[in-house]
Amino acid sequence: MYKEIQSRDYDRKPAWYRILNRTWESLYALGAEIDLSRDKLIRAARRSTGLKDFGKDFWEEPLDRMLDSIKGEAELNPIGKFITKKRLVNLLSIRLRSEWWFKKHPEILDQPLYPVYLIIGLQRTGTTKLQRLLSSDPEMRSLRSWEAINPAPLNNQVTESSRRIRQAEISEKALKMLSPNFFGIHPVEHLEPEEDILLLDVSFMSTTAEATMHVPSYASWLEKTDQSHAYAYAVKLLKFLQYQRPASKWVLKSPHHLEFLELTDKHLGEVHYLWTHRDIYECVPSFISMMIHSRAIFSDTVEPESVRDHWLRKDGYILGKAIQYRKSTKKVNSFTDIYYKKFMDDPVTTLMEIYRSIGPVDPDLEAVFRKLAVIDHRKRYGRHVYSMETFGITPEMIDAHTGQYQEFLRQLQNRDLEGNHL
């Protein structure tokens, strides 16, 4: 029997968390409030690294927009402000350290990017399980969580990893303390693969902020702004990572890319898309529950209806952008569709079909996949229990934003493209 992680328990926090927040906030008048001004964050990053150069392509506006939105809209509690400051200083520090390496070792950026297998698909459609299984292929280079948190070495040794792994392990333990139930929804483990959206964060241009905080003005600005800058720098970081730990192919994933497939096509070079699909009435409520739990880590004033309405619209928008790109691209054979129920019922068969559709199959891989496919994180962290009713979601609300995708999915399922739809 699994421990049940209920959607409605998003605001259930440890007693120490509430006491610390109240005590900390009572000291604001004495100057204890975290300062999230850009200049102080930049000074902190330069002080911690001993470096000054963010690179000629560093663009300050995304950070300014984010900070304005955080300060004016997010209503972060003291712990939320502390986490946010640490994270933003770390992102600036990553940039400083990376630029140092790029100047000292220009061969990093001269190397070609490996071919990319890019897992896309809406949130909660099996993308994490798919990435973790594919990452067990020795030829696949995934982005491990500890690398996503710190893609640049903490010293001048390219092989340095132990300190970064330790920092990621501490971050994992801290998240478990802050939100014990979150891992039952989405396990974030420091040695496992992570979303490459965290590389876009280094340019302060991704949906991470709106997933963790109430930042509507920043989210609106971001949606209207060209993301090429962030994707170009993410490629630099990917090259840096493969320079540190070589392989032959990348397996990356993030639902974020659904909105920007034309940019992944432009910047990532040779890309094959693995698009996961699940019953929209299951994945949308599951994701909204996860977002509400996530925001509750940073703020004590989470409004579930606001989160619901934001992500219902956003999911419909990014799905529409992905469909538009797919219908317009000439690279129709660059997509493989994977259906959640079939994948979860028999992941190994699905994986072998993926390999047969996009390249040669190593027969030894099947045994590796079978060993990993039986791992059930619910035994360790619990089972996520969610429903549309918990946050007032109705089928009509979902239909209003995802009708185009539902029709597109029906067309996919009705087509008989052998070897391309799994």
N, C-alpha and C positions, 0 to 999 in steps of 0.2 A: 504494500500500500504506500503510495507516494504522499509526502507532505503536500498540502494544497496551498498554492500562492494565489490568494483571491485578489481580483482587480480592485475591489472596493477598499482594500487595506493599504492603498498607496500612501496614506498619511500616517501609518503606524510606524513610528520612529523610536529608537532606543531612548530610554529616559535620560541617559547622559547627554545625548544629542540635544534634546530640548533644554536641559539645564545649562549646557555650555552656551547655546545660542542666546538664551535670556540673559545670562550673566555678561556675556561679551557685549551684547547690545546695550546693557545698562551702563557700560563704560565708554560709550561713544562720546559722551560729553567731555570725557577726559582725553580724547584724542586717540581712542582705540580702534576707530573705524578704518577698514582697509581702504587705501587710496588706489583707485583704478584709473588714474590719469595716464595718458600715453607716455609722457616724458619720464615719469617715475618708473614705469614698466621697462622702458628702453634703458634707462640708467641701471636698473637692477640686472637686466640681462647682460649688459656690457661689464658690469662689476663682477658678475658671477663667472664670466668666461674670460675676462681680460682682453676681449676683442671689441672692435668698434665698427667694422664694415659689414653692413647688411647686404651689400651687393648693389650694382647699378640698377637692377630691375626691381628693387624693393619699392612697393607702393603703399603709402601710409593710409590712404583713404579707407580701405576696407577695415582696418583696425579702428580708425576714428569713428566710422559709422557703427561698428559693433559696440564700442565703448559708450557712445552716446545713447544707444538703445538700451544697453545694460543698465546704465545709471538712471535713465528716465523711465524705463518700463518693466524691468525684470523683477524688481522687488526681492532681491537676493537677501537671504539671511546672512549673519556673520560667517558661518561656515561656508556657505555658497560663495561669498565674496573672497574668502581665503583660498578656496579651491580654484576659483576663476583666476585670481592673481597668479598663483603658482603655475597654472596651466599656460597663461598668456606669456609669462616670463620665460617658461620653458620653450614655447614656440619661437619666441624671439632669439633665444639662445641657440636653438637648432639652426636657425638661419645664419647666425654669426659663425658657428662652428663649421657649417657646411661651406660657407663662402671661403673660410680659411683653407679648407681642403681643396676646393675647386681651383684656387689660385696656386696652391703648392703642387697639386697633381692634376694638371689640365687633361691628362689622359683619361680621367674619370668621365668627363663629358664627351670625349672623342669616341668612346665605345658605342656601338649600336645597342639599342634596347632589345632585350629578348622578345620573341613573339609572346603575345599576351592572350591568355584565356580569361575572359572577363565575365564573371558571374554577375548578372543583373537580375532584375525581377523585383517586384514589390517586397517590402519588408514582411517577414514572417512567412516566407514561401519556401523555406528549406535552403536558403543561400549559405547559411553558416555550416550546416552539416555537409553540404556539397563541397564547400571550399576545404573543410577539414579533411574530407576523404581524398579529394584530388591532391591535397598537399602531401599526402603520404607517398606519392610517386616521387622517387629520388630525383627525377629530371625536372620536377616542378619547383619553382622558387616562389614561396609564399611570403607575405609580409607578416612576421610574427609580432605579437602584441608588444613585446619589449622593444622591437625595432620601430614600430609605429610611434611609440611614445618618445623614443630617442633614436632617430635614424642616423644621426652623426655620432661618432665615437666621442667619449667624454675626455679623451686625452689625444695625443698625437700618434697613437698606435692604431692602425687600421683594423687590427684583429681584436681590439678591445671590445669585450661584450659583458664581462662578469658584473661590472658596476651597473650597466644598463639593465641587465636581467634582474639584479637585486632591486633596483629602483622600481621596476615594473611589478615585481613580486610584492613590494611594500604597497604600491598603488592598488593592487588586487585586494590585499588584505584590508586596506582602508575602505574600499568600496563595500566590501562585505560587512564591515562594521557600521558604515553609514546607512546602508540599505540591505539588511540581511536577506530580504526576499527577492532582490533584483536578479540574483543569479538563477533563480528558478524560472525567470522569464528569459533572460539572455546571459549565459555565462561568459564572463570576460576573464580569461585565464592567460597569465603572462607569457606562457610558452606556446600558446596556440595561435593560429592565424587570426589576423584582425583586418578590418576594413581599411582600404587604402584612402578612404575619405580623410583619414587623419593626416595624410601627406598634403592634402589640399588645405588643411587647417593652417599650415605653415605660412600660407599667403592670406589667411584670415578670410577665406572665401569658400564656405561650405555650409551645408545645412546642419552641421553639428550644433551650432549655437541655438538654432530654433528648436532642436530636438531636446535640449537640456534647459532652456530658459525661455521666458516670454519676451521675445525681442521682435515684435511685428514690424517696426519701421526698418530695422536692419534686414529682416527677411524680405520685405517688399523691395528694398533697394537692390538686394542681391539678385532677386529674380529678374530684374530689369537690366542687370549689368553683365557685360561680356566676361565670361569666366576663363578666357584663353590664358590670361596671366597665371592663374592658379594651376591649370593643367600643365603649362609649360614648365613651371617650377617643380611640380610633382614628378615629371619625367626626369628632371635632374636628380631628384632624390632617389628615384628608382635605379638610375644608373649608379649612383653612389652606393646603394645597397647591394647591387649585383657585383660591384667592385669589391665589396667587403666579403660577400659570401656568394661565390659564383654558382650558376646552374645552367640550364639551357632554355627554360621557358618560365614565364610568370603565370601564376594563377591568382588573380585579384578579384575582389568583389566589393560592391557597394550598390544599394538601391539608388544612391545619389546620382549615379551615372545615367539612369533612365532619362533624366532631364537634359543630358548633355552628350548624347551619343555622337553627334557630329564632331564634338571636341575630342572624344576618345578616338574616333576614327582619324582625326587630323594629327593628334599628338602622340598616340600610343603606337602608331605604325601598324604592324601586322596584328590584327585583333580578330579573335573568334569569340562571339557572344554566346553565353549560356544563359538563356532567359527562363527563369523558373516561374511557374504559374500555379496558383492555388485558388480555390473557391473564394471569391472576393468577400463573401459574407463571413468568412472565417478569419482571413488574414487581416482585414482592416480593423475589426474590434480588438484583435490580439495586439496589433501594433499600437493602437491608440492607448490601450492599457499600459503598454511598455513606456510610451512617451509620458504618460501621467506619473508613473512611478519614477521615471528619470528626473522629471522636473521637480518632484517633491524632495529630491536630495538637496536642491539648491535654494528652494524657496518654501516659505510656510503659507503662501497665499496662492496656491495652485487652483485654478478654476477649470475643472474637468470639461465643462461645456466649451470653453474657449479653446482648449487643446483639441478637443474633438472636431470643432468646426474648422480650425486651422488645417488639420491634417486630412480631413475629408476632402477639402478643396485642393490641398497641395498634392495629395496622391492622384487625384483625377487629372491635375495639371501635368504632372511628370509623366503619367501614363500616356496622355495625349501627345506630349512631345516625342516620346519614344515611338509611338505608333506612326506619327508623321514622318520621323526619320526612316523608320523601317520600310514604309511604303514608297519613300522617295529614293532610297539608296539602290545602287546597282549591285551591291554586295549581298544579294539575297542568300547566298550559300554560306555567309558568315554567321548565320544564326542557327542555334540548336535550341529547340523548345523542350523543356523538362516539366513534366506534370507532377505536382506535389504528391498526390496520393500514390501514384505508381512508384515514385522514387522512394517514399517512406516505407511502402510495403515491401519493396525489393530493391534496396539501393545498389547492390552489387551488379545486378542485371542492368540497371539503368547506367551505371558507370561504364560497364563494358560496351554498352551500345554507344555511349558518347565517344569512347575511344575509337570504335570502329567507324564512326561517322566522320571523325576529324583526323585520323591518322592510324598508324600501326599500333597493335595491342601487344604489350608485354605479358605473356601468360602468367608470369610470377606475380603480377600486380593483383590478380583476382584474389589470391590468398591473403595479401596484405589488406585489401579492401574488406574481405569477409571478417577479418580479425577486428577491424576498427568499426565496422558497421553496427556491431551489436552493443557498442557503448551507449548507455542510456544515462544522460545527465540528470534525468528526473530522479534517479535513485540517490544522487548526491545532493541535489539542490531543491527538489520538489517539482510539482506539476503546476503549471500556470492555468488557472481557472478564470475564464473570461466569458462574457456574453455581450451581445449588442445592447441588451436592456440596461446593463449596469450604468452606462453613461448616456442613456437616452438615445442610442443610435437606432435608426429604423432602416429597413431595407430600402425605403423610398429615398432616404438621405444618401445612402451609398449609390443607388441607381442614378441619382441626379448628377453625381460627379464621375461615375465610372461606366456609364452606359456605353460609351464608345469602346472602351476596353472590353467590356463583356461581349459585345458584338464581334470585335476583333478576335477574341478568344474562341468564340463559337466557330468562326470561319477557319481558324487554325485547326481546331479539332475535327472539322469536317473535311479538311483536305487530306489527301493521301499522298504525302511527300515522304516516300520511304527513306528511312535513315536520318531524317532531319527533325522529326517530331518524336520525342521520347515520352 
